Amino acid sequence: MSTVADRVKTLRKQLKLTQSALGHCAGGISKQAVSQWERGITEPQWEALNALKRSRGVNPDWLLHGTEPMLDLDPPPTTAAAAEESIHALTSEKRPLAELLDDLSRRLATADPGVREDVTRLVLRYLENPPAGARIAKAIELLLGQDEDPPTPL
């Protein structure tokens, strides 16, 4: 398999998924987008690769470059207990999570597009590695600048 398109199709068939189902595993990508991947028109973006890694243990390096193995042997745990622990850590802050997200949304709306992209990447990194939340929250604060009432770090 020499192309990304070949590997996407092989992955889908090995996992016994439809194009729609693979798109769902890739973070809600449409069937048409998966079809474009398989035909070599486009390639999966970073967010889709990470969603595939989280949902199915797909090795992004294999998908993009053919580097073995196809599937990571030790995918990150996605148990209900791990999810509950992450939610508890977020909601045990001084401010409710909904308030933090509203504040972030408000501040992102006034930021320039490059900053919005950087913040989006940082939020996705946090979702992959919650223990790094304090460092990531600090990086987001630096990107957005100080607010009159800065939010409590994620």
Helices and strands as residue ranges (DSSP letters): H 4-14, H 19-25, H 31-38, H 46-56, H 60-65, H 80-91, H 97-109, H 113-128, G 130-132, H 133-144
